[in-house]
Amino acid sequence: MTIVNPEIYLAVMDCLTQIDAWNDIAVNNPIMDSKSRRICDKLDGFRAELSDEVVENLTRDIFDYVTASIDAGILYGIQVAASMNEIITDPNIYAQYIWENVLQKRKKAV
């Protein structure tokens, strides 16, 4: 997927992740909570060996990576939902897709 306008992309992602439903899932998910605590505990353990600045930079980098992963998951979900909607609206689209794949496999086999 090509992002044509990064500003629109960021605005959409911000809207999607700032709704109450998203926050409830993020705050009340025990797996996310336990993983977050583990990461924070491990990073805090490095404070004896590393400067606070290095630990804060690591924390920010981890947060940025997780945020980018969430964005990718949301965009993938949107693509799946759009594809499913297209198939439900016109099942012939799915049939055509399957038929094209069968023909491609047959061509490769020959």
RATA-V629482 format. One record per pair of residues at least 6 apart in sequence whose ideal C-beta (glycine too) atoms are under 6 Angstrom apart, sorted by the first residue. I is the first residue (numbers start at 1). GAP is how many residues later the second one is. Records with the same first field share a line. If there is no record, write none. Layout:
BEGIN
I->GAP, GAP
END
This chain:
BEGIN
3->6
13->58
16->58
43->12, 16
46->9
47->8
86->7
87->6, 7
END
